[in-house]
Amino acid sequence: MARVLVLREPEDGARTAAILRARGHEPLMLPLQAVCPLWPPLGQEPIGGFVATSAHAAPWLARHATGTGAPVLAVGARTAEALRSKGVSGVIEGPGRAEDLVPLAEALRAQAPLVYAAGRTRLPDLEAGLRARGVAFRTLEVYDMVDRLPADPEVDQALAGGAPDAVLILSRRQADLFETLSSRRPELRAPGPRPLCLSEAVAARLDPSRRPEWGARSTLEGLLTRLS
């Protein structure tokens, strides 16, 4: 059994904790971010469909996509599940990466621009890919990920049983925030918990002395096999 520090925002963190417990590990919850929903108006322009690369877009899409009859491209299973659970119909599930939605969007041959329900902070891959294929779209930022650096009492509570064996770091911003946190908490510095990073790009944000690890594929399930 490994004691694993989870840095995700509370809702995603709870799902990750359940997966860890099912695998026989002990999750230690210390969220370094929080989700802030945004509510931009949809506008009156024609809509050829919607695109979502995160489950965090589901509340906005439940309000604005429901009843339009337009297809909704979801980046993967988790996002598709979140959309359907909120009553969004016409969901088309992608294989799990934002860039993989580009050929699906092109195949729609929509007669009007797609609406990308995006986070305020995001990678450019999807939008760049859509432009390169000539797919018309407009982006609306429907949520933001807000940084939170927990005070020492919260960190003390999470680490009450001692330093964790590993820490899951699933985004570049999480890596940056973890570096900031560990600068004031010596027990989180190298040679502290094993940093398990979702990708090489995430690992590159950490001090190399930590010897971060990452999976061959950018999936949480693949990353967790390194705890076995």
C-alpha positions in Angstrom: 0.0 0.0 0.0 1.2 3.5 -0.8 0.2 6.8 0.8 -0.4 9.1 -2.2 -0.8 12.9 -2.1 -3.6 14.1 -4.4 -3.5 17.7 -5.5 -6.6 17.9 -7.7 -9.5 20.2 -7.1 -12.0 18.6 -4.6 -14.5 17.0 -7.1 -11.9 15.4 -9.3 -9.8 14.6 -6.2 -12.6 12.6 -4.7 -12.9 10.5 -7.8 -9.1 9.9 -7.9 -9.2 9.0 -4.2 -11.9 6.4 -4.8 -9.7 4.8 -7.6 -6.7 4.8 -5.2 -8.7 3.1 -2.4 -10.0 0.5 -4.8 -6.3 -0.3 -5.7 -5.4 -0.6 -2.0 -3.7 2.7 -1.6 -4.3 5.6 0.9 -5.1 9.0 -0.7 -4.0 12.1 1.1 -6.1 15.1 0.0 -4.5 18.5 -0.5 -6.1 20.4 -3.4 -4.0 23.1 -4.9 -6.7 24.4 -7.2 -10.5 25.1 -7.2 -12.9 25.3 -10.1 -14.7 28.6 -10.7 -17.7 28.4 -13.1 -18.1 31.2 -15.6 -21.3 32.0 -17.3 -20.7 33.7 -20.7 -23.9 34.2 -22.8 -24.2 31.8 -25.8 -25.3 34.6 -28.1 -27.6 34.5 -31.0 -25.2 33.2 -33.7 -26.0 29.9 -35.5 -24.5 26.9 -33.8 -23.1 23.8 -35.6 -22.3 21.9 -32.5 -20.4 22.1 -29.2 -17.0 20.9 -28.1 -15.9 20.1 -24.5 -12.4 19.1 -23.4 -13.3 18.9 -19.6 -16.1 17.7 -17.4 -15.9 21.2 -15.8 -17.7 22.5 -18.9 -20.8 20.3 -18.2 -22.8 22.8 -16.1 -22.6 25.5 -18.8 -23.4 23.1 -21.5 -26.3 21.7 -19.6 -27.8 25.2 -19.6 -26.9 26.2 -23.2 -26.6 23.0 -25.3 -29.7 21.2 -24.0 -32.6 21.6 -26.4 -30.5 22.9 -29.3 -30.3 19.5 -31.1 -26.7 20.2 -31.9 -24.1 17.5 -31.4 -21.7 17.8 -28.5 -18.1 16.5 -28.9 -16.6 15.3 -25.6 -12.9 14.7 -25.3 -13.3 11.3 -23.5 -15.4 9.0 -21.3 -15.3 11.1 -18.2 -16.4 14.3 -19.9 -19.1 12.4 -21.9 -20.4 10.9 -18.6 -20.6 14.3 -16.9 -22.5 15.7 -19.9 -25.0 12.9 -20.0 -25.5 13.0 -16.3 -26.7 16.6 -16.6 -29.2 15.7 -19.4 -27.1 16.8 -22.4 -28.0 14.7 -25.4 -26.3 14.1 -28.7 -22.9 13.5 -27.0 -20.2 12.1 -29.2 -17.4 10.6 -27.1 -13.8 11.1 -28.3 -10.8 8.9 -27.5 -9.4 11.0 -24.7 -7.1 13.8 -26.1 -8.1 17.2 -27.2 -6.3 17.0 -30.5 -8.2 13.8 -31.4 -11.4 15.9 -31.5 -10.2 17.8 -34.6 -11.0 15.0 -37.1 -14.3 14.4 -35.4 -15.2 18.1 -35.6 -14.2 18.1 -39.3 -16.4 15.0 -39.9 -19.5 16.9 -38.6 -19.4 19.1 -41.7 -21.4 21.6 -39.7 -23.1 24.4 -41.5 -22.4 26.9 -38.7 -19.4 27.4 -36.4 -18.9 25.1 -33.4 -18.8 26.5 -29.9 -15.8 25.4 -27.9 -16.8 25.5 -24.2 -13.3 25.9 -22.8 -11.4 26.6 -19.6 -9.7 30.0 -19.2 -6.3 28.3 -19.0 -5.8 25.7 -21.7 -3.3 24.2 -24.2 -3.6 25.5 -27.8 -3.7 22.1 -29.5 -7.4 21.9 -30.2 -7.9 25.4 -31.4 -4.8 25.3 -33.5 -5.9 22.0 -35.0 -9.4 23.3 -35.9 -7.9 26.3 -37.6 -5.5 24.2 -39.6 -8.3 22.0 -40.9 -10.5 25.0 -41.7 -13.2 24.1 -39.1 -15.2 27.2 -38.1 -15.5 27.7 -34.4 -15.7 30.2 -31.6 -14.4 29.8 -28.1 -16.3 30.7 -24.9 -14.5 30.4 -21.6 -16.9 28.7 -19.2 -14.8 27.8 -16.2 -11.5 28.8 -14.6 -9.1 26.9 -12.4 -8.1 29.1 -9.5 -4.9 28.5 -7.6 -5.0 27.8 -3.8 -2.0 27.4 -1.6 -3.2 25.7 1.6 -2.1 27.1 4.9 0.2 25.1 7.2 -2.6 23.7 9.4 -4.3 22.1 6.3 -0.9 20.7 5.1 -0.3 19.4 8.7 -3.6 17.6 8.6 -2.9 16.0 5.2 0.5 14.8 6.3 -0.4 13.8 9.8 0.8 10.3 9.2 4.2 11.4 7.8 5.4 12.2 4.4 3.6 10.5 1.5 5.2 7.8 -0.6 4.1 9.4 -3.9 2.4 12.5 -5.2 0.2 12.6 -8.3 0.9 15.7 -10.5 -1.5 15.8 -13.4 -1.0 19.2 -14.9 1.8 21.8 -15.5 0.1 24.2 -13.1 -0.1 21.5 -10.4 3.6 21.0 -10.8 4.3 24.7 -10.4 2.1 24.9 -7.3 3.7 21.8 -5.8 7.1 23.4 -6.3 5.9 26.5 -4.5 4.4 24.5 -1.6 7.4 22.2 -1.2 9.7 25.2 -0.9 8.2 25.9 2.5 7.6 22.2 3.5 10.9 20.3 3.7 9.2 16.9 3.9 7.9 17.4 0.4 11.4 18.1 -1.1 13.7 15.5 -2.7 14.2 12.8 -1.6 10.6 13.0 -0.5 7.6 11.5 -2.2 7.9 10.0 -5.7 6.5 12.6 -8.2 4.2 10.6 -10.6 3.5 13.0 -13.5 0.8 12.6 -16.2 3.3 13.5 -19.0 6.8 14.4 -19.7 5.8 18.0 -20.2 4.4 18.0 -16.6 7.5 16.4 -15.2 9.7 19.1 -16.9 8.2 21.7 -14.6 9.7 20.0 -11.5 13.2 20.3 -10.1 15.1 17.5 -11.8 16.5 16.4 -8.5 13.1 15.0 -7.6 13.6 12.4 -10.4 10.0 12.7 -11.6 8.4 9.7 -13.3 5.7 9.7 -16.0 3.7 7.1 -17.9 4.1 6.2 -21.6 0.6 7.3 -22.2 -1.0 10.4 -20.7 -3.8 8.6 -18.7 -4.4 8.5 -15.0 -4.9 4.7 -15.1 -1.6 4.2 -16.8 0.1 6.4 -14.3 -1.3 4.5 -11.3 0.2 1.3 -12.5 3.5 2.7 -11.3 2.3 2.4 -7.8 2.0 -1.4 -8.1 
